[in-house]
Amino acid sequence: MRANGIRLEYSADIAPARGMAEKGKITLLPDQTPAETFAALVHEAAHSDMHFGDRRPDTNKRVRETEAESVAFVVCSAIGLDTGTAAQDYVDLYGGDSKLLLESIEYVQATASRILDAIEVRTQQKAA
């Protein structure tokens, strides 16, 4: 997050949301489990990456939430974090479906890849 100029904060004021993204800032709900915190952070990082630029006017809440949660699901799955049905439940809440996901797959894949690459680089730096 820091490398991308995004501040990370924690606040109970965002409840019941687990996370919230604004341009240049992500706020997470404190006292979540590490897995919940990670999934929420990835979801909000996806928003930051995909939804605060030129594409925003071409999307709506349904698209943005489906894309961000899909990225979180891909990243969590890739690192072995089982989120159960949380991603599907969240996408259903916003009316996402397979057609929308297919239309967004390039954005989801590219964003998930960038996040996973950043995790890998950070992991290698810590190991060195």
VMD Tcl script that builds the backbone (N, CA, C; Angstrom):
set m [mol new atoms 384]
animate dup $m
set s [atomselect $m all]
$s set {name element resname resid chain x y z} {
  {N N MET 1 A 0.824 -1.184 0.000}
  {CA C MET 1 A 0.000 0.000 0.000}
  {C C MET 1 A 0.875 1.258 0.000}
  {N N ARG 2 A 1.885 1.232 0.839}
  {CA C ARG 2 A 2.759 2.419 0.921}
  {C C ARG 2 A 3.415 2.720 -0.412}
  {N N ALA 3 A 3.861 1.682 -1.108}
  {CA C ALA 3 A 4.538 1.882 -2.394}
  {C C ALA 3 A 3.618 2.545 -3.416}
  {N N ASN 4 A 2.319 2.371 -3.249}
  {CA C ASN 4 A 1.348 2.979 -4.153}
  {C C ASN 4 A 0.776 4.279 -3.599}
  {N N GLY 5 A 1.352 4.766 -2.505}
  {CA C GLY 5 A 0.907 6.026 -1.928}
  {C C GLY 5 A -0.449 5.945 -1.251}
  {N N ILE 6 A -0.798 4.776 -0.742}
  {CA C ILE 6 A -2.091 4.591 -0.084}
  {C C ILE 6 A -1.872 4.454 1.422}
  {N N ARG 7 A -2.518 5.327 2.181}
  {CA C ARG 7 A -2.469 5.256 3.645}
  {C C ARG 7 A -3.404 4.155 4.123}
  {N N LEU 8 A -2.994 3.452 5.160}
  {CA C LEU 8 A -3.812 2.411 5.761}
  {C C LEU 8 A -4.158 2.847 7.176}
  {N N GLU 9 A -5.457 2.869 7.473}
  {CA C GLU 9 A -5.937 3.262 8.798}
  {C C GLU 9 A -6.943 2.234 9.295}
  {N N TYR 10 A -7.216 2.285 10.587}
  {CA C TYR 10 A -8.222 1.429 11.202}
  {C C TYR 10 A -9.209 2.316 11.943}
  {N N SER 11 A -10.514 2.000 11.801}
  {CA C SER 11 A -11.539 2.781 12.487}
  {C C SER 11 A -12.800 1.952 12.667}
  {N N ALA 12 A -13.336 1.974 13.881}
  {CA C ALA 12 A -14.604 1.302 14.157}
  {C C ALA 12 A -15.775 2.078 13.558}
  {N N ASP 13 A -15.549 3.311 13.170}
  {CA C ASP 13 A -16.614 4.158 12.627}
  {C C ASP 13 A -17.157 3.668 11.293}
  {N N ILE 14 A -16.438 2.776 10.604}
  {CA C ILE 14 A -16.909 2.305 9.296}
  {C C ILE 14 A -17.864 1.123 9.420}
  {N N ALA 15 A -18.014 0.568 10.629}
  {CA C ALA 15 A -18.901 -0.588 10.833}
  {C C ALA 15 A -20.308 -0.257 10.349}
  {N N PRO 16 A -21.000 -1.180 9.743}
  {CA C PRO 16 A -20.698 -2.611 9.695}
  {C C PRO 16 A -19.759 -3.012 8.557}
  {N N ALA 17 A -19.313 -2.059 7.733}
  {CA C ALA 17 A -18.357 -2.396 6.670}
  {C C ALA 17 A -17.067 -2.910 7.302}
  {N N ARG 18 A -16.415 -3.815 6.613}
  {CA C ARG 18 A -15.127 -4.337 7.084}
  {C C ARG 18 A -13.962 -3.517 6.553}
  {N N GLY 19 A -14.241 -2.766 5.488}
  {CA C GLY 19 A -13.218 -1.925 4.899}
  {C C GLY 19 A -13.855 -0.856 4.039}
  {N N MET 20 A -13.053 0.174 3.750}
  {CA C MET 20 A -13.536 1.272 2.919}
  {C C MET 20 A -12.344 1.873 2.185}
  {N N ALA 21 A -12.522 2.091 0.894}
  {CA C ALA 21 A -11.452 2.684 0.086}
  {C C ALA 21 A -11.868 4.076 -0.339}
  {N N GLU 22 A -10.939 4.989 -0.219}
  {CA C GLU 22 A -11.067 6.335 -0.753}
  {C C GLU 22 A -9.795 6.569 -1.550}
  {N N LYS 23 A -9.797 7.572 -2.376}
  {CA C LYS 23 A -8.598 7.846 -3.156}
  {C C LYS 23 A -7.439 8.131 -2.192}
  {N N GLY 24 A -6.415 7.290 -2.253}
  {CA C GLY 24 A -5.225 7.473 -1.430}
  {C C GLY 24 A -5.323 6.959 -0.007}
  {N N LYS 25 A -6.442 6.301 0.344}
  {CA C LYS 25 A -6.597 5.828 1.725}
  {C C LYS 25 A -7.502 4.609 1.786}
  {N N ILE 26 A -7.100 3.647 2.605}
  {CA C ILE 26 A -7.926 2.489 2.910}
  {C C ILE 26 A -8.114 2.460 4.419}
  {N N THR 27 A -9.364 2.298 4.832}
  {CA C THR 27 A -9.689 2.183 6.247}
  {C C THR 27 A -10.264 0.796 6.477}
  {N N LEU 28 A -9.737 0.118 7.488}
  {CA C LEU 28 A -10.211 -1.220 7.836}
  {C C LEU 28 A -10.835 -1.207 9.217}
  {N N LEU 29 A -11.807 -2.069 9.408}
  {CA C LEU 29 A -12.431 -2.253 10.712}
  {C C LEU 29 A -11.432 -2.951 11.629}
  {N N PRO 30 A -11.187 -2.421 12.811}
  {CA C PRO 30 A -10.246 -3.088 13.718}
  {C C PRO 30 A -10.857 -4.361 14.314}
  {N N ASP 31 A -10.011 -5.152 14.919}
  {CA C ASP 31 A -10.413 -6.350 15.665}
  {C C ASP 31 A -11.027 -7.450 14.805}
  {N N GLN 32 A -10.709 -7.474 13.525}
  {CA C GLN 32 A -11.082 -8.609 12.682}
  {C C GLN 32 A -10.007 -9.681 12.853}
  {N N THR 33 A -10.321 -10.878 12.441}
  {CA C THR 33 A -9.296 -11.916 12.437}
  {C C THR 33 A -8.255 -11.542 11.377}
  {N N PRO 34 A -7.059 -12.103 11.456}
  {CA C PRO 34 A -6.072 -11.822 10.408}
  {C C PRO 34 A -6.588 -12.161 9.008}
  {N N ALA 35 A -7.317 -13.272 8.870}
  {CA C ALA 35 A -7.853 -13.656 7.560}
  {C C ALA 35 A -8.880 -12.634 7.074}
  {N N GLU 36 A -9.766 -12.193 7.953}
  {CA C GLU 36 A -10.765 -11.185 7.575}
  {C C GLU 36 A -10.090 -9.865 7.199}
  {N N THR 37 A -9.075 -9.492 7.973}
  {CA C THR 37 A -8.357 -8.252 7.689}
  {C C THR 37 A -7.685 -8.328 6.325}
  {N N PHE 38 A -7.031 -9.450 6.045}
  {CA C PHE 38 A -6.355 -9.619 4.754}
  {C C PHE 38 A -7.346 -9.550 3.605}
  {N N ALA 39 A -8.447 -10.295 3.707}
  {CA C ALA 39 A -9.446 -10.307 2.635}
  {C C ALA 39 A -10.034 -8.911 2.421}
  {N N ALA 40 A -10.317 -8.210 3.504}
  {CA C ALA 40 A -10.859 -6.846 3.381}
  {C C ALA 40 A -9.826 -5.912 2.758}
  {N N LEU 41 A -8.568 -6.057 3.160}
  {CA C LEU 41 A -7.511 -5.218 2.593}
  {C C LEU 41 A -7.364 -5.452 1.087}
  {N N VAL 42 A -7.391 -6.701 0.668}
  {CA C VAL 42 A -7.267 -6.998 -0.761}
  {C C VAL 42 A -8.476 -6.442 -1.517}
  {N N HIS 43 A -9.659 -6.594 -0.965}
  {CA C HIS 43 A -10.875 -6.054 -1.590}
  {C C HIS 43 A -10.737 -4.543 -1.786}
  {N N GLU 44 A -10.318 -3.851 -0.752}
  {CA C GLU 44 A -10.192 -2.394 -0.830}
  {C C GLU 44 A -9.021 -1.973 -1.720}
  {N N ALA 45 A -7.945 -2.753 -1.715}
  {CA C ALA 45 A -6.824 -2.469 -2.620}
  {C C ALA 45 A -7.275 -2.609 -4.076}
  {N N ALA 46 A -8.147 -3.588 -4.329}
  {CA C ALA 46 A -8.688 -3.755 -5.680}
  {C C ALA 46 A -9.503 -2.528 -6.086}
  {N N HIS 47 A -10.322 -2.032 -5.165}
  {CA C HIS 47 A -11.054 -0.783 -5.456}
  {C C HIS 47 A -10.068 0.335 -5.787}
  {N N SER 48 A -9.049 0.473 -4.969}
  {CA C SER 48 A -8.067 1.544 -5.181}
  {C C SER 48 A -7.407 1.425 -6.545}
  {N N ASP 49 A -7.105 0.212 -6.940}
  {CA C ASP 49 A -6.424 -0.023 -8.207}
  {C C ASP 49 A -7.348 0.168 -9.412}
  {N N MET 50 A -8.591 -0.290 -9.291}
  {CA C MET 50 A -9.478 -0.335 -10.456}
  {C C MET 50 A -10.508 0.782 -10.553}
  {N N HIS 51 A -10.868 1.399 -9.437}
  {CA C HIS 51 A -12.093 2.194 -9.448}
  {C C HIS 51 A -11.950 3.670 -9.092}
  {N N PHE 52 A -10.744 4.179 -9.066}
  {CA C PHE 52 A -10.573 5.607 -8.794}
  {C C PHE 52 A -9.901 6.331 -9.945}
  {N N GLY 53 A -9.900 5.705 -11.095}
  {CA C GLY 53 A -9.264 6.291 -12.266}
  {C C GLY 53 A -10.252 6.564 -13.375}
  {N N ASP 54 A -9.740 6.496 -14.580}
  {CA C ASP 54 A -10.539 6.809 -15.771}
  {C C ASP 54 A -11.744 5.892 -15.956}
  {N N ARG 55 A -11.683 4.696 -15.434}
  {CA C ARG 55 A -12.755 3.723 -15.623}
  {C C ARG 55 A -13.977 3.975 -14.744}
  {N N ARG 56 A -13.826 4.722 -13.675}
  {CA C ARG 56 A -14.908 4.883 -12.698}
  {C C ARG 56 A -16.236 5.303 -13.328}
  {N N PRO 57 A -16.257 6.297 -14.215}
  {CA C PRO 57 A -17.553 6.702 -14.787}
  {C C PRO 57 A -18.229 5.595 -15.603}
  {N N ASP 58 A -17.472 4.605 -16.023}
  {CA C ASP 58 A -18.017 3.515 -16.825}
  {C C ASP 58 A -18.499 2.342 -15.976}
  {N N THR 59 A -18.430 2.487 -14.654}
  {CA C THR 59 A -18.844 1.413 -13.754}
  {C C THR 59 A -19.943 1.915 -12.824}
  {N N ASN 60 A -20.561 0.965 -12.146}
  {CA C ASN 60 A -21.531 1.308 -11.102}
  {C C ASN 60 A -21.197 0.476 -9.871}
  {N N LYS 61 A -21.939 0.655 -8.810}
  {CA C LYS 61 A -21.663 -0.045 -7.550}
  {C C LYS 61 A -21.646 -1.562 -7.757}
  {N N ARG 62 A -22.586 -2.077 -8.526}
  {CA C ARG 62 A -22.666 -3.518 -8.791}
  {C C ARG 62 A -21.375 -4.022 -9.437}
  {N N VAL 63 A -20.903 -3.321 -10.446}
  {CA C VAL 63 A -19.670 -3.707 -11.137}
  {C C VAL 63 A -18.481 -3.592 -10.193}
  {N N ARG 64 A -18.376 -2.460 -9.517}
  {CA C ARG 64 A -17.216 -2.238 -8.637}
  {C C ARG 64 A -17.131 -3.267 -7.517}
  {N N GLU 65 A -18.253 -3.573 -6.879}
  {CA C GLU 65 A -18.224 -4.540 -5.779}
  {C C GLU 65 A -17.969 -5.957 -6.276}
  {N N THR 66 A -18.536 -6.314 -7.407}
  {CA C THR 66 A -18.279 -7.641 -7.978}
  {C C THR 66 A -16.808 -7.791 -8.338}
  {N N GLU 67 A -16.242 -6.788 -8.971}
  {CA C GLU 67 A -14.829 -6.857 -9.352}
  {C C GLU 67 A -13.917 -6.926 -8.136}
  {N N ALA 68 A -14.139 -6.048 -7.164}
  {CA C ALA 68 A -13.254 -6.016 -5.989}
  {C C ALA 68 A -13.327 -7.323 -5.209}
  {N N GLU 69 A -14.526 -7.855 -5.035}
  {CA C GLU 69 A -14.655 -9.104 -4.288}
  {C C GLU 69 A -14.091 -10.283 -5.075}
  {N N SER 70 A -14.193 -10.235 -6.378}
  {CA C SER 70 A -13.611 -11.285 -7.214}
  {C C SER 70 A -12.091 -11.274 -7.107}
  {N N VAL 71 A -11.507 -10.095 -7.098}
  {CA C VAL 71 A -10.052 -9.985 -6.903}
  {C C VAL 71 A -9.670 -10.564 -5.541}
  {N N ALA 72 A -10.409 -10.189 -4.502}
  {CA C ALA 72 A -10.113 -10.699 -3.158}
  {C C ALA 72 A -10.203 -12.225 -3.130}
  {N N PHE 73 A -11.202 -12.775 -3.791}
  {CA C PHE 73 A -11.347 -14.233 -3.836}
  {C C PHE 73 A -10.159 -14.882 -4.527}
  {N N VAL 74 A -9.754 -14.346 -5.667}
  {CA C VAL 74 A -8.627 -14.915 -6.423}
  {C C VAL 74 A -7.346 -14.851 -5.593}
  {N N VAL 75 A -7.073 -13.704 -5.000}
  {CA C VAL 75 A -5.842 -13.535 -4.221}
  {C C VAL 75 A -5.858 -14.441 -2.992}
  {N N CYS 76 A -6.964 -14.447 -2.264}
  {CA C CYS 76 A -7.047 -15.298 -1.074}
  {C C CYS 76 A -6.885 -16.770 -1.455}
  {N N SER 77 A -7.529 -17.190 -2.527}
  {CA C SER 77 A -7.402 -18.577 -2.978}
  {C C SER 77 A -5.968 -18.903 -3.373}
  {N N ALA 78 A -5.313 -17.971 -4.045}
  {CA C ALA 78 A -3.944 -18.197 -4.517}
  {C C ALA 78 A -2.957 -18.385 -3.375}
  {N N ILE 79 A -3.209 -17.753 -2.245}
  {CA C ILE 79 A -2.285 -17.914 -1.115}
  {C C ILE 79 A -2.756 -18.985 -0.135}
  {N N GLY 80 A -3.859 -19.666 -0.486}
  {CA C GLY 80 A -4.337 -20.772 0.339}
  {C C GLY 80 A -5.274 -20.376 1.456}
  {N N LEU 81 A -5.841 -19.191 1.384}
  {CA C LEU 81 A -6.771 -18.728 2.410}
  {C C LEU 81 A -8.194 -19.059 1.977}
  {N N ASP 82 A -8.838 -19.946 2.696}
  {CA C ASP 82 A -10.210 -20.365 2.376}
  {C C ASP 82 A -11.181 -19.357 2.974}
  {N N THR 83 A -11.947 -18.712 2.108}
  {CA C THR 83 A -12.915 -17.716 2.573}
  {C C THR 83 A -14.333 -18.272 2.617}
  {N N GLY 84 A -14.468 -19.572 2.418}
  {CA C GLY 84 A -15.790 -20.190 2.454}
  {C C GLY 84 A -16.679 -19.607 1.371}
  {N N THR 85 A -17.895 -19.266 1.741}
  {CA C THR 85 A -18.850 -18.707 0.773}
  {C C THR 85 A -18.909 -17.191 0.844}
  {N N ALA 86 A -18.007 -16.566 1.594}
  {CA C ALA 86 A -18.078 -15.114 1.806}
  {C C ALA 86 A -18.071 -14.333 0.499}
  {N N ALA 87 A -17.195 -14.694 -0.429}
  {CA C ALA 87 A -17.109 -13.952 -1.689}
  {C C ALA 87 A -18.396 -14.106 -2.497}
  {N N GLN 88 A -18.890 -15.318 -2.606}
  {CA C GLN 88 A -20.128 -15.547 -3.352}
  {C C GLN 88 A -21.296 -14.812 -2.699}
  {N N ASP 89 A -21.366 -14.865 -1.378}
  {CA C ASP 89 A -22.445 -14.179 -0.659}
  {C C ASP 89 A -22.388 -12.677 -0.902}
  {N N TYR 90 A -21.173 -12.125 -0.888}
  {CA C TYR 90 A -21.002 -10.680 -1.079}
  {C C TYR 90 A -21.384 -10.274 -2.507}
  {N N VAL 91 A -20.924 -11.030 -3.488}
  {CA C VAL 91 A -21.254 -10.737 -4.888}
  {C C VAL 91 A -22.767 -10.845 -5.100}
  {N N ASP 92 A -23.382 -11.861 -4.508}
  {CA C ASP 92 A -24.839 -12.009 -4.605}
  {C C ASP 92 A -25.559 -10.804 -4.002}
  {N N LEU 93 A -25.037 -10.298 -2.903}
  {CA C LEU 93 A -25.639 -9.136 -2.245}
  {C C LEU 93 A -25.745 -7.942 -3.193}
  {N N TYR 94 A -24.756 -7.789 -4.061}
  {CA C TYR 94 A -24.734 -6.662 -4.996}
  {C C TYR 94 A -25.261 -7.026 -6.385}
  {N N GLY 95 A -25.821 -8.216 -6.520}
  {CA C GLY 95 A -26.433 -8.597 -7.788}
  {C C GLY 95 A -25.452 -8.994 -8.865}
  {N N GLY 96 A -24.232 -9.333 -8.465}
  {CA C GLY 96 A -23.247 -9.785 -9.443}
  {C C GLY 96 A -23.621 -11.158 -9.964}
  {N N ASP 97 A -23.185 -11.444 -11.176}
  {CA C ASP 97 A -23.474 -12.741 -11.770}
  {C C ASP 97 A -22.345 -13.133 -12.715}
  {N N SER 98 A -22.472 -14.329 -13.288}
  {CA C SER 98 A -21.401 -14.840 -14.150}
  {C C SER 98 A -21.209 -13.977 -15.399}
  {N N LYS 99 A -22.266 -13.395 -15.917}
  {CA C LYS 99 A -22.151 -12.528 -17.099}
  {C C LYS 99 A -21.301 -11.302 -16.771}
  {N N LEU 100 A -21.586 -10.683 -15.647}
  {CA C LEU 100 A -20.810 -9.512 -15.225}
  {C C LEU 100 A -19.353 -9.901 -14.985}
  {N N LEU 101 A -19.148 -11.015 -14.332}
  {CA C LEU 101 A -17.781 -11.467 -14.063}
  {C C LEU 101 A -17.022 -11.714 -15.362}
  {N N LEU 102 A -17.670 -12.320 -16.325}
  {CA C LEU 102 A -17.038 -12.569 -17.623}
  {C C LEU 102 A -16.660 -11.249 -18.302}
  {N N GLU 103 A -17.524 -10.252 -18.196}
  {CA C GLU 103 A -17.243 -8.932 -18.782}
  {C C GLU 103 A -16.078 -8.233 -18.067}
  {N N SER 104 A -15.865 -8.569 -16.812}
  {CA C SER 104 A -14.837 -7.905 -16.001}
  {C C SER 104 A -13.576 -8.730 -15.818}
  {N N ILE 105 A -13.535 -9.911 -16.392}
  {CA C ILE 105 A -12.468 -10.862 -16.081}
  {C C ILE 105 A -11.065 -10.306 -16.348}
  {N N GLU 106 A -10.895 -9.520 -17.401}
  {CA C GLU 106 A -9.568 -8.965 -17.682}
  {C C GLU 106 A -9.112 -8.031 -16.573}
  {N N TYR 107 A -10.011 -7.205 -16.077}
  {CA C TYR 107 A -9.669 -6.272 -14.987}
  {C C TYR 107 A -9.385 -7.038 -13.704}
  {N N VAL 108 A -10.209 -8.037 -13.421}
  {CA C VAL 108 A -10.027 -8.848 -12.214}
  {C C VAL 108 A -8.686 -9.577 -12.273}
  {N N GLN 109 A -8.402 -10.203 -13.400}
  {CA C GLN 109 A -7.163 -10.962 -13.546}
  {C C GLN 109 A -5.940 -10.053 -13.428}
  {N N ALA 110 A -5.960 -8.922 -14.090}
  {CA C ALA 110 A -4.809 -8.012 -14.062}
  {C C ALA 110 A -4.577 -7.465 -12.656}
  {N N THR 111 A -5.650 -7.106 -11.982}
  {CA C THR 111 A -5.510 -6.546 -10.635}
  {C C THR 111 A -5.050 -7.605 -9.645}
  {N N ALA 112 A -5.628 -8.800 -9.715}
  {CA C ALA 112 A -5.198 -9.886 -8.835}
  {C C ALA 112 A -3.720 -10.214 -9.076}
  {N N SER 113 A -3.299 -10.210 -10.315}
  {CA C SER 113 A -1.888 -10.481 -10.644}
  {C C SER 113 A -0.971 -9.427 -10.045}
  {N N ARG 114 A -1.356 -8.160 -10.146}
  {CA C ARG 114 A -0.528 -7.091 -9.562}
  {C C ARG 114 A -0.404 -7.254 -8.046}
  {N N ILE 115 A -1.509 -7.574 -7.398}
  {CA C ILE 115 A -1.476 -7.747 -5.940}
  {C C ILE 115 A -0.636 -8.959 -5.565}
  {N N LEU 116 A -0.817 -10.070 -6.257}
  {CA C LEU 116 A -0.021 -11.268 -5.968}
  {C C LEU 116 A 1.463 -11.035 -6.245}
  {N N ASP 117 A 1.777 -10.305 -7.301}
  {CA C ASP 117 A 3.178 -9.978 -7.586}
  {C C ASP 117 A 3.774 -9.142 -6.461}
  {N N ALA 118 A 3.006 -8.191 -5.950}
  {CA C ALA 118 A 3.491 -7.347 -4.850}
  {C C ALA 118 A 3.712 -8.175 -3.591}
  {N N ILE 119 A 2.830 -9.117 -3.329}
  {CA C ILE 119 A 3.002 -10.007 -2.169}
  {C C ILE 119 A 4.261 -10.842 -2.337}
  {N N GLU 120 A 4.479 -11.359 -3.534}
  {CA C GLU 120 A 5.667 -12.182 -3.782}
  {C C GLU 120 A 6.942 -11.376 -3.623}
  {N N VAL 121 A 6.977 -10.169 -4.144}
  {CA C VAL 121 A 8.161 -9.317 -4.008}
  {C C VAL 121 A 8.427 -9.031 -2.541}
  {N N ARG 122 A 7.384 -8.688 -1.798}
  {CA C ARG 122 A 7.539 -8.374 -0.375}
  {C C ARG 122 A 8.025 -9.595 0.392}
  {N N THR 123 A 7.499 -10.762 0.068}
  {CA C THR 123 A 7.914 -11.997 0.716}
  {C C THR 123 A 9.385 -12.304 0.437}
  {N N GLN 124 A 9.814 -12.076 -0.810}
  {CA C GLN 124 A 11.216 -12.303 -1.171}
  {C C GLN 124 A 12.123 -11.305 -0.469}
  {N N GLN 125 A 11.692 -10.054 -0.333}
  {CA C GLN 125 A 12.493 -9.040 0.353}
  {C C GLN 125 A 12.674 -9.411 1.813}
  {N N LYS 126 A 11.626 -9.907 2.445}
  {CA C LYS 126 A 11.718 -10.301 3.860}
  {C C LYS 126 A 12.633 -11.506 4.044}
  {N N ALA 127 A 12.637 -12.404 3.047}
  {CA C ALA 127 A 13.448 -13.616 3.133}
  {C C ALA 127 A 14.937 -13.319 2.923}
  {N N ALA 128 A 15.234 -12.236 2.216}
  {CA C ALA 128 A 16.621 -11.921 1.881}
  {C C ALA 128 A 17.403 -11.329 3.040}
}
mol reanalyze $m
mol bondsrecalc $m
mol representation Tube
mol addrep $m
